Amino acid sequence: MPNKYGEKDWLDTALPLLNSLEIVDFDADGEVLYYALIEDTKDNREVLKQAGVTDKEIQDSLGHFKSEGAIDLTAFIWKFANWFNGKEFVREKPFDDM
């Protein structure tokens, strides 16, 4: 959505890029997303960089999934989205606590 100056919000570009990545495994309980894994490939790293994820964030996200050849999006995804609905990351939660 455009900002007050009519410019496109960077999240309007970044979030679709991130949602274009195939999540190969995730674990969530409806409230907490424990991990969301994508394959650690050159192409996936390029998409992450295009979305604004830094090399350091990618490296830090490997953690205990490094041996599986996977990147855990939960290490940095929350600067782009506020919720994961089981299929994709979205900017707003479908509900808010009142």
Backbone as ProteinMPNN parsed JSONL, in Angstrom:
{"seq_chain_A": "MPNKYGEKDWLDTALPLLNSLEIVDFDADGEVLYYALIEDTKDNREVLKQAGVTDKEIQDSLGHFKSEGAIDLTAFIWKFANWFNGKEFVREKPFDDM", "coords_chain_A": {"N_chain_A": [[0.852, -1.171, 0.0], [0.494, 2.272, -0.715], [2.524, 4.832, 0.837], [2.117, 7.919, 2.729], [3.208, 9.663, 0.929], [2.687, 8.635, -1.509], [4.409, 6.701, -2.308], [5.429, 3.348, -2.844], [5.242, 1.016, -0.256], [8.028, -0.626, 1.147], [7.577, -3.133, 2.184], [5.537, -4.081, 0.656], [6.813, -5.077, -1.497], [8.81, -6.757, -0.426], [7.491, -8.741, 1.186], [5.859, -10.356, -0.627], [7.997, -11.476, -2.074], [9.268, -13.026, -0.087], [7.178, -14.762, 0.51], [7.144, -16.19, -1.797], [8.967, -18.154, -1.549], [9.485, -21.635, -1.055], [8.264, -23.232, 1.688], [9.596, -25.828, 3.39], [9.261, -27.178, 5.724], [7.593, -26.682, 8.825], [6.786, -25.681, 12.189], [4.22, -25.014, 14.344], [1.948, -23.744, 16.802], [-0.451, -22.468, 16.597], [-0.25, -20.15, 17.943], [2.44, -19.656, 18.371], [5.153, -19.62, 16.164], [7.445, -21.932, 15.755], [9.5, -22.769, 14.048], [10.276, -22.168, 10.591], [11.149, -23.54, 7.714], [13.216, -23.171, 4.844], [14.843, -24.411, 1.897], [18.387, -24.256, 1.867], [19.599, -22.716, -0.571], [21.328, -21.28, -3.389], [19.617, -19.761, -5.007], [17.415, -19.309, -3.251], [18.71, -17.833, -1.258], [19.31, -15.566, -2.746], [16.752, -14.506, -3.258], [16.018, -13.903, -0.63], [17.897, -11.878, -0.079], [17.099, -9.959, -1.973], [14.729, -9.248, -0.808], [15.603, -7.888, 1.354], [16.952, -9.091, 3.44], [19.848, -9.576, 5.327], [23.237, -10.818, 4.751], [24.37, -11.609, 7.179], [22.092, -12.073, 8.763], [21.029, -14.239, 7.397], [23.082, -16.127, 7.737], [23.084, -16.324, 10.545], [20.613, -17.512, 10.862], [20.86, -20.136, 10.229], [21.694, -21.853, 12.312], [20.834, -24.674, 14.294], [19.797, -26.026, 12.152], [21.542, -26.158, 10.106], [22.939, -28.497, 9.377], [20.93, -29.81, 8.096], [20.683, -28.459, 5.786], [19.078, -26.178, 5.655], [17.368, -23.028, 5.976], [16.169, -21.124, 8.605], [13.423, -19.229, 8.719], [12.292, -17.893, 10.858], [14.174, -16.539, 12.273], [14.414, -13.965, 11.322], [12.078, -13.138, 10.079], [10.072, -11.638, 11.296], [10.504, -8.948, 11.042], [9.322, -8.354, 8.734], [6.746, -9.425, 8.655], [3.761, -10.078, 10.613], [2.408, -12.345, 11.223], [1.921, -15.849, 10.618], [0.038, -17.818, 8.598], [-0.049, -20.514, 8.152], [0.244, -21.026, 5.522], [1.312, -18.737, 4.33], [3.193, -15.739, 5.073], [1.864, -12.9, 6.675], [1.006, -9.415, 6.939], [-0.607, -8.505, 9.038], [-2.091, -9.733, 12.033], [-4.806, -12.062, 12.053], [-6.567, -11.498, 14.019], [-6.835, -9.452, 16.915], [-5.828, -9.004, 20.291], [-8.095, -7.717, 22.613]], "CA_chain_A": [[0.0, 0.0, 0.0], [1.337, 3.473, -0.773], [2.615, 5.634, 2.05], [1.461, 9.215, 2.582], [3.806, 10.369, -0.204], [2.34, 7.918, -2.719], [5.444, 5.726, -2.63], [5.114, 1.974, -2.458], [5.875, 0.543, 0.968], [8.993, -1.683, 0.823], [7.004, -4.426, 2.555], [4.703, -4.538, -0.457], [7.717, -5.813, -2.379], [9.549, -7.776, 0.325], [6.661, -9.845, 1.667], [5.591, -11.312, -1.708], [9.226, -12.219, -2.371], [9.451, -14.03, 0.958], [6.12, -15.765, 0.371], [7.396, -16.999, -2.995], [9.865, -19.238, -1.155], [8.778, -22.841, -0.63], [8.535, -23.675, 3.056], [9.669, -27.284, 3.324], [8.824, -27.713, 7.01], [7.372, -25.682, 9.874], [6.113, -26.154, 13.394], [3.501, -23.923, 14.993], [0.859, -24.227, 17.651], [-1.572, -21.538, 16.502], [0.142, -18.919, 18.616], [3.886, -19.499, 18.215], [5.809, -20.293, 15.046], [8.721, -22.364, 16.309], [10.443, -22.669, 12.939], [9.758, -22.262, 9.227], [12.383, -23.84, 6.99], [13.346, -23.223, 3.39], [16.127, -25.007, 1.525], [19.517, -23.33, 1.782], [20.118, -22.747, -1.941], [21.779, -19.993, -3.914], [18.425, -19.03, -5.456], [16.667, -18.852, -2.083], [19.487, -16.756, -0.632], [19.165, -14.368, -3.587], [15.422, -13.958, -2.985], [16.09, -13.29, 0.693], [18.65, -10.62, -0.205], [16.244, -9.01, -2.689], [13.701, -8.814, 0.137], [16.206, -7.037, 2.374], [17.593, -9.882, 4.486], [21.296, -9.44, 5.215], [24.038, -12.048, 4.806], [24.519, -11.988, 8.591], [20.823, -12.649, 9.209], [20.926, -15.57, 6.798], [24.06, -16.987, 8.424], [22.592, -16.546, 11.914], [19.389, -18.309, 10.838], [21.17, -21.545, 9.96], [21.633, -22.498, 13.618], [20.888, -26.136, 14.365], [19.272, -26.607, 10.916], [22.602, -26.105, 9.104], [23.233, -29.848, 8.9], [19.814, -30.225, 7.247], [20.683, -27.639, 4.577], [17.872, -25.357, 5.709], [17.372, -21.694, 6.579], [14.999, -20.917, 9.448], [12.931, -17.873, 8.506], [11.854, -17.24, 12.095], [15.263, -15.722, 12.811], [14.318, -12.581, 10.846], [10.841, -12.879, 9.337], [9.141, -10.743, 11.999], [10.667, -7.552, 10.61], [8.531, -8.253, 7.507], [5.377, -9.901, 8.844], [3.3, -10.21, 11.997], [1.662, -13.587, 11.419], [2.029, -16.918, 9.631], [-1.277, -18.468, 8.623], [0.085, -21.909, 7.763], [0.585, -21.035, 4.105], [2.139, -17.589, 3.998], [3.362, -14.698, 6.079], [0.986, -11.753, 6.432], [1.4, -8.218, 7.683], [-1.4, -8.307, 10.242], [-2.743, -10.903, 12.609], [-6.221, -12.104, 11.695], [-7.322, -11.033, 15.178], [-6.022, -8.755, 17.911], [-6.344, -9.037, 21.657], [-8.773, -6.454, 22.911]], "C_chain_A": [[0.898, 1.235, 0.0], [1.392, 4.189, 0.57], [2.008, 7.008, 1.786], [2.032, 10.046, 1.432], [3.499, 9.682, -1.529], [3.373, 6.89, -3.131], [5.027, 4.352, -2.126], [5.906, 1.6, -1.209], [6.808, -0.612, 0.609], [8.46, -3.059, 1.203], [6.103, -4.973, 1.456], [5.523, -5.312, -1.472], [8.347, -6.991, -1.648], [8.679, -8.974, 0.699], [6.268, -10.822, 0.552], [6.834, -12.115, -2.113], [9.423, -13.34, -1.359], [8.398, -15.132, 0.85], [6.275, -16.605, -0.886], [8.311, -18.187, -2.698], [9.054, -20.443, -0.674], [9.206, -23.226, 0.782], [8.464, -25.194, 3.05], [9.235, -27.943, 4.631], [8.591, -26.541, 7.959], [6.693, -26.35, 11.052], [5.511, -24.943, 14.082], [2.371, -24.514, 15.819], [-0.368, -23.319, 17.605], [-1.294, -20.209, 17.164], [1.616, -18.616, 18.374], [4.341, -20.28, 16.989], [7.211, -20.646, 15.521], [9.83, -22.352, 15.267], [9.678, -22.757, 11.629], [10.981, -22.377, 8.335], [12.214, -23.761, 5.48], [14.689, -23.882, 3.102], [17.185, -23.912, 1.43], [20.152, -23.481, 0.399], [20.547, -21.347, -2.347], [20.577, -19.142, -4.33], [17.615, -18.487, -4.279], [17.399, -17.727, -1.361], [19.345, -15.463, -1.43], [17.809, -13.708, -3.358], [15.41, -13.272, -1.62], [16.801, -11.944, 0.638], [17.835, -9.564, -0.93], [15.166, -8.444, -1.765], [14.276, -7.932, 1.246], [16.835, -7.773, 3.537], [19.108, -9.809, 4.268], [21.988, -10.803, 5.23], [24.175, -12.535, 6.245], [23.239, -12.63, 9.122], [20.645, -14.057, 8.643], [21.855, -16.536, 7.534], [23.59, -17.326, 9.833], [21.382, -17.468, 11.948], [19.646, -19.8, 10.606], [21.121, -22.37, 11.234], [21.73, -24.003, 13.58], [20.261, -26.807, 13.146], [20.33, -26.639, 9.817], [22.888, -27.486, 8.522], [22.126, -30.382, 7.99], [19.775, -29.434, 5.941], [19.482, -26.724, 4.497], [18.14, -24.011, 6.38], [16.072, -21.549, 7.353], [14.561, -19.459, 9.336], [12.567, -17.154, 9.798], [12.947, -16.394, 12.733], [15.133, -14.258, 12.411], [12.971, -12.194, 10.245], [9.96, -11.822, 9.99], [9.416, -9.274, 11.724], [9.868, -7.295, 9.329], [7.049, -8.544, 7.738], [5.049, -9.987, 10.331], [2.609, -11.538, 12.274], [1.981, -14.565, 10.293], [0.743, -17.716, 9.703], [-1.243, -19.95, 8.232], [0.429, -22.082, 6.298], [1.558, -19.922, 3.753], [2.223, -16.631, 5.182], [2.503, -13.507, 5.692], [1.379, -10.609, 7.352], [0.648, -8.067, 8.998], [-1.983, -9.619, 10.732], [-4.206, -10.884, 12.21], [-7.136, -11.642, 12.837], [-6.341, -10.325, 16.105], [-6.662, -8.922, 19.268], [-6.973, -7.688, 21.966], [-8.506, -6.034, 24.321]], "O_chain_A": [[1.947, 1.24, 0.645], [0.435, 4.159, 1.343], [1.439, 7.232, 0.718], [1.415, 11.022, 1.007], [4.002, 10.105, -2.57], [3.242, 6.268, -4.185], [4.353, 4.227, -1.104], [7.109, 1.848, -1.132], [6.421, -1.493, -0.159], [8.856, -4.056, 0.6], [5.927, -6.186, 1.337], [4.979, -6.118, -2.226], [8.414, -8.096, -2.186], [9.109, -10.116, 0.535], [6.339, -12.031, 0.772], [6.732, -13.293, -2.454], [9.713, -14.476, -1.735], [8.699, -16.304, 1.076], [5.606, -17.628, -1.029], [8.415, -19.114, -3.501], [8.057, -20.286, 0.031], [10.378, -23.511, 1.028], [7.425, -25.78, 2.749], [8.884, -29.123, 4.649], [9.298, -25.536, 7.906], [6.11, -27.428, 10.935], [6.205, -23.967, 14.368], [1.905, -25.626, 15.571], [-1.229, -23.395, 18.482], [-2.031, -19.244, 16.962], [1.998, -17.459, 18.194], [3.972, -21.438, 16.796], [8.063, -19.77, 15.672], [10.963, -21.971, 15.561], [8.592, -23.332, 11.556], [11.759, -21.431, 8.211], [11.217, -24.216, 4.918], [15.569, -23.909, 3.962], [16.917, -22.8, 0.976], [21.096, -24.248, 0.207], [20.169, -20.359, -1.718], [20.526, -17.947, -4.039], [17.178, -17.336, -4.304], [16.772, -16.772, -0.903], [19.267, -14.381, -0.847], [17.723, -12.483, -3.272], [14.854, -12.184, -1.474], [16.347, -10.976, 1.248], [17.868, -8.393, -0.552], [14.744, -7.298, -1.922], [13.526, -7.302, 1.992], [17.216, -7.149, 4.526], [19.584, -9.963, 3.143], [21.413, -11.804, 5.658], [24.105, -13.736, 6.505], [23.297, -13.621, 9.85], [20.167, -14.956, 9.334], [21.446, -17.636, 7.908], [23.684, -18.475, 10.267], [21.145, -18.137, 12.954], [18.746, -20.623, 10.771], [20.567, -23.469, 11.241], [22.604, -24.558, 12.913], [20.193, -28.036, 13.096], [20.051, -27.097, 8.709], [23.06, -27.628, 7.311], [22.357, -31.3, 7.203], [18.935, -29.7, 5.081], [18.924, -26.508, 3.421], [19.018, -23.882, 7.233], [14.996, -21.82, 6.821], [15.257, -18.561, 9.81], [12.537, -15.924, 9.828], [12.669, -15.611, 13.643], [15.682, -13.389, 13.088], [12.754, -11.023, 9.934], [9.174, -11.171, 9.301], [8.628, -8.423, 12.137], [9.75, -6.151, 8.889], [6.194, -7.959, 7.073], [5.936, -9.97, 11.185], [2.26, -11.833, 13.418], [2.273, -14.164, 9.166], [0.395, -18.236, 10.763], [-2.287, -20.562, 8.01], [0.857, -23.156, 5.876], [2.501, -20.121, 2.987], [1.449, -16.702, 6.137], [2.423, -13.146, 4.518], [1.998, -10.808, 8.397], [1.203, -7.557, 9.972], [-2.323, -10.5, 9.942], [-4.791, -9.814, 12.045], [-8.331, -11.425, 12.637], [-5.14, -10.592, 16.063], [-7.886, -8.975, 19.388], [-6.428, -6.642, 21.612], [-8.994, -4.991, 24.757]]}, "name": "protein", "num_of_chains": 1, "seq": "MPNKYGEKDWLDTALPLLNSLEIVDFDADGEVLYYALIEDTKDNREVLKQAGVTDKEIQDSLGHFKSEGAIDLTAFIWKFANWFNGKEFVREKPFDDM"}
